[in-house]
Amino acid sequence: MNRLKRIEGQVRGVEGMLENNAYCTDILVQVCAVTSALNSFNKALLANHMKTCVAEGIRRGDDSVIDEFVVTLQKLMK
């Protein structure tokens, strides 16, 4: 949640930059920072999903979690 709150703050910062007619390059740099923060969040969430939901499904003998995980990875790699 802390990570998402920081990202939310970054997005509000970009909005403020737009409202104040900041230099385009400065805005682009901030948008890249937001994108990087979201990517880091996705990596952490994906790792947690693997360690919990996927691992528990495999332990229960539910191999469909592997197929679901592969589909999720394909979506993320577009």
mmCIF file of the C-alpha atoms, coordinates in Angstrom:
data_MODEL
# 
_entry.id   MODEL 
# 
loop_
_atom_site.group_PDB 
_atom_site.id 
_atom_site.type_symbol 
_atom_site.label_atom_id 
_atom_site.label_alt_id 
_atom_site.label_comp_id 
_atom_site.label_asym_id 
_atom_site.label_entity_id 
_atom_site.label_seq_id 
_atom_site.pdbx_PDB_ins_code 
_atom_site.Cartn_x 
_atom_site.Cartn_y 
_atom_site.Cartn_z 
_atom_site.occupancy 
_atom_site.B_iso_or_equiv 
_atom_site.pdbx_formal_charge 
_atom_site.auth_seq_id 
_atom_site.auth_comp_id 
_atom_site.auth_asym_id 
_atom_site.auth_atom_id 
_atom_site.pdbx_PDB_model_num 
ATOM 1  C CA . MET A 1 1  ? 0.000  0.000   0.000   1.00 0.00 ? 1  MET A CA 1 
ATOM 2  C CA . ASN A 1 2  ? 2.854  2.379   0.768   1.00 0.00 ? 2  ASN A CA 1 
ATOM 3  C CA . ARG A 1 3  ? 4.274  1.848   -2.689  1.00 0.00 ? 3  ARG A CA 1 
ATOM 4  C CA . LEU A 1 4  ? 0.907  2.623   -4.309  1.00 0.00 ? 4  LEU A CA 1 
ATOM 5  C CA . LYS A 1 5  ? 0.525  5.770   -2.205  1.00 0.00 ? 5  LYS A CA 1 
ATOM 6  C CA . ARG A 1 6  ? 3.935  6.957   -3.432  1.00 0.00 ? 6  ARG A CA 1 
ATOM 7  C CA . ILE A 1 7  ? 2.929  6.256   -7.025  1.00 0.00 ? 7  ILE A CA 1 
ATOM 8  C CA . GLU A 1 8  ? -0.304 8.145   -6.473  1.00 0.00 ? 8  GLU A CA 1 
ATOM 9  C CA . GLY A 1 9  ? 1.729  11.093  -5.202  1.00 0.00 ? 9  GLY A CA 1 
ATOM 10 C CA . GLN A 1 10 ? 3.968  10.936  -8.257  1.00 0.00 ? 10 GLN A CA 1 
ATOM 11 C CA . VAL A 1 11 ? 0.934  10.993  -10.557 1.00 0.00 ? 11 VAL A CA 1 
ATOM 12 C CA . ARG A 1 12 ? -0.443 14.008  -8.685  1.00 0.00 ? 12 ARG A CA 1 
ATOM 13 C CA . GLY A 1 13 ? 2.942  15.634  -9.166  1.00 0.00 ? 13 GLY A CA 1 
ATOM 14 C CA . VAL A 1 14 ? 2.706  15.079  -12.918 1.00 0.00 ? 14 VAL A CA 1 
ATOM 15 C CA . GLU A 1 15 ? -0.784 16.594  -12.889 1.00 0.00 ? 15 GLU A CA 1 
ATOM 16 C CA . GLY A 1 16 ? 0.598  19.624  -11.079 1.00 0.00 ? 16 GLY A CA 1 
ATOM 17 C CA . MET A 1 17 ? 3.392  19.938  -13.605 1.00 0.00 ? 17 MET A CA 1 
ATOM 18 C CA . LEU A 1 18 ? 0.856  19.911  -16.430 1.00 0.00 ? 18 LEU A CA 1 
ATOM 19 C CA . GLU A 1 19 ? -1.307 22.503  -14.685 1.00 0.00 ? 19 GLU A CA 1 
ATOM 20 C CA . ASN A 1 20 ? 1.749  24.726  -14.211 1.00 0.00 ? 20 ASN A CA 1 
ATOM 21 C CA . ASN A 1 21 ? 2.890  24.296  -17.823 1.00 0.00 ? 21 ASN A CA 1 
ATOM 22 C CA . ALA A 1 22 ? 6.179  22.687  -16.827 1.00 0.00 ? 22 ALA A CA 1 
ATOM 23 C CA . TYR A 1 23 ? 8.773  21.973  -19.483 1.00 0.00 ? 23 TYR A CA 1 
ATOM 24 C CA . CYS A 1 24 ? 7.778  18.898  -21.530 1.00 0.00 ? 24 CYS A CA 1 
ATOM 25 C CA . THR A 1 25 ? 11.059 17.096  -20.948 1.00 0.00 ? 25 THR A CA 1 
ATOM 26 C CA . ASP A 1 26 ? 10.671 17.448  -17.185 1.00 0.00 ? 26 ASP A CA 1 
ATOM 27 C CA . ILE A 1 27 ? 7.176  15.974  -17.398 1.00 0.00 ? 27 ILE A CA 1 
ATOM 28 C CA . LEU A 1 28 ? 8.416  13.083  -19.530 1.00 0.00 ? 28 LEU A CA 1 
ATOM 29 C CA . VAL A 1 29 ? 11.110 12.292  -16.961 1.00 0.00 ? 29 VAL A CA 1 
ATOM 30 C CA . GLN A 1 30 ? 8.490  12.202  -14.197 1.00 0.00 ? 30 GLN A CA 1 
ATOM 31 C CA . VAL A 1 31 ? 6.183  9.989   -16.257 1.00 0.00 ? 31 VAL A CA 1 
ATOM 32 C CA . CYS A 1 32 ? 9.103  7.577   -16.742 1.00 0.00 ? 32 CYS A CA 1 
ATOM 33 C CA . ALA A 1 33 ? 9.588  7.562   -12.965 1.00 0.00 ? 33 ALA A CA 1 
ATOM 34 C CA . VAL A 1 34 ? 5.902  6.666   -12.496 1.00 0.00 ? 34 VAL A CA 1 
ATOM 35 C CA . THR A 1 35 ? 6.194  3.901   -15.085 1.00 0.00 ? 35 THR A CA 1 
ATOM 36 C CA . SER A 1 36 ? 9.267  2.519   -13.350 1.00 0.00 ? 36 SER A CA 1 
ATOM 37 C CA . ALA A 1 37 ? 7.510  2.602   -9.981  1.00 0.00 ? 37 ALA A CA 1 
ATOM 38 C CA . LEU A 1 38 ? 4.515  0.730   -11.429 1.00 0.00 ? 38 LEU A CA 1 
ATOM 39 C CA . ASN A 1 39 ? 6.825  -1.860  -12.969 1.00 0.00 ? 39 ASN A CA 1 
ATOM 40 C CA . SER A 1 40 ? 8.507  -2.385  -9.595  1.00 0.00 ? 40 SER A CA 1 
ATOM 41 C CA . PHE A 1 41 ? 5.105  -2.788  -7.975  1.00 0.00 ? 41 PHE A CA 1 
ATOM 42 C CA . ASN A 1 42 ? 4.124  -5.356  -10.620 1.00 0.00 ? 42 ASN A CA 1 
ATOM 43 C CA . LYS A 1 43 ? 7.318  -7.341  -10.010 1.00 0.00 ? 43 LYS A CA 1 
ATOM 44 C CA . ALA A 1 44 ? 6.697  -7.454  -6.261  1.00 0.00 ? 44 ALA A CA 1 
ATOM 45 C CA . LEU A 1 45 ? 3.047  -8.399  -6.743  1.00 0.00 ? 45 LEU A CA 1 
ATOM 46 C CA . LEU A 1 46 ? 3.956  -11.102 -9.254  1.00 0.00 ? 46 LEU A CA 1 
ATOM 47 C CA . ALA A 1 47 ? 6.567  -12.581 -6.905  1.00 0.00 ? 47 ALA A CA 1 
ATOM 48 C CA . ASN A 1 48 ? 4.048  -12.604 -4.066  1.00 0.00 ? 48 ASN A CA 1 
ATOM 49 C CA . HIS A 1 49 ? 1.460  -14.270 -6.305  1.00 0.00 ? 49 HIS A CA 1 
ATOM 50 C CA . MET A 1 50 ? 3.950  -17.003 -7.204  1.00 0.00 ? 50 MET A CA 1 
ATOM 51 C CA . LYS A 1 51 ? 4.920  -17.604 -3.575  1.00 0.00 ? 51 LYS A CA 1 
ATOM 52 C CA . THR A 1 52 ? 1.336  -17.749 -2.333  1.00 0.00 ? 52 THR A CA 1 
ATOM 53 C CA . CYS A 1 53 ? -1.478 -18.437 -4.802  1.00 0.00 ? 53 CYS A CA 1 
ATOM 54 C CA . VAL A 1 54 ? 0.482  -20.424 -7.392  1.00 0.00 ? 54 VAL A CA 1 
ATOM 55 C CA . ALA A 1 55 ? 2.491  -22.420 -4.840  1.00 0.00 ? 55 ALA A CA 1 
ATOM 56 C CA . GLU A 1 56 ? -0.627 -23.268 -2.826  1.00 0.00 ? 56 GLU A CA 1 
ATOM 57 C CA . GLY A 1 57 ? -2.475 -24.359 -5.968  1.00 0.00 ? 57 GLY A CA 1 
ATOM 58 C CA . ILE A 1 58 ? 0.381  -26.660 -6.940  1.00 0.00 ? 58 ILE A CA 1 
ATOM 59 C CA . ARG A 1 59 ? 0.493  -28.121 -3.414  1.00 0.00 ? 59 ARG A CA 1 
ATOM 60 C CA . ARG A 1 60 ? -3.242 -28.884 -3.692  1.00 0.00 ? 60 ARG A CA 1 
ATOM 61 C CA . GLY A 1 61 ? -2.591 -30.614 -7.015  1.00 0.00 ? 61 GLY A CA 1 
ATOM 62 C CA . ASP A 1 62 ? -4.329 -27.893 -9.035  1.00 0.00 ? 62 ASP A CA 1 
ATOM 63 C CA . ASP A 1 63 ? -2.122 -27.597 -12.113 1.00 0.00 ? 63 ASP A CA 1 
ATOM 64 C CA . SER A 1 64 ? -4.518 -25.087 -13.677 1.00 0.00 ? 64 SER A CA 1 
ATOM 65 C CA . VAL A 1 65 ? -2.776 -22.384 -11.624 1.00 0.00 ? 65 VAL A CA 1 
ATOM 66 C CA . ILE A 1 66 ? 0.290  -22.899 -13.819 1.00 0.00 ? 66 ILE A CA 1 
ATOM 67 C CA . ASP A 1 67 ? -1.723 -22.303 -16.989 1.00 0.00 ? 67 ASP A CA 1 
ATOM 68 C CA . GLU A 1 68 ? -3.295 -19.214 -15.433 1.00 0.00 ? 68 GLU A CA 1 
ATOM 69 C CA . PHE A 1 69 ? 0.154  -17.958 -14.428 1.00 0.00 ? 69 PHE A CA 1 
ATOM 70 C CA . VAL A 1 70 ? 1.488  -18.447 -17.967 1.00 0.00 ? 70 VAL A CA 1 
ATOM 71 C CA . VAL A 1 71 ? -1.455 -16.472 -19.376 1.00 0.00 ? 71 VAL A CA 1 
ATOM 72 C CA . THR A 1 72 ? -0.774 -13.705 -16.862 1.00 0.00 ? 72 THR A CA 1 
ATOM 73 C CA . LEU A 1 73 ? 2.907  -13.564 -17.862 1.00 0.00 ? 73 LEU A CA 1 
ATOM 74 C CA . GLN A 1 74 ? 1.933  -13.364 -21.529 1.00 0.00 ? 74 GLN A CA 1 
ATOM 75 C CA . LYS A 1 75 ? -0.345 -10.412 -20.783 1.00 0.00 ? 75 LYS A CA 1 
ATOM 76 C CA . LEU A 1 76 ? 2.405  -8.646  -18.845 1.00 0.00 ? 76 LEU A CA 1 
ATOM 77 C CA . MET A 1 77 ? 4.958  -9.130  -21.625 1.00 0.00 ? 77 MET A CA 1 
ATOM 78 C CA . LYS A 1 78 ? 2.920  -7.393  -24.347 1.00 0.00 ? 78 LYS A CA 1 
# 
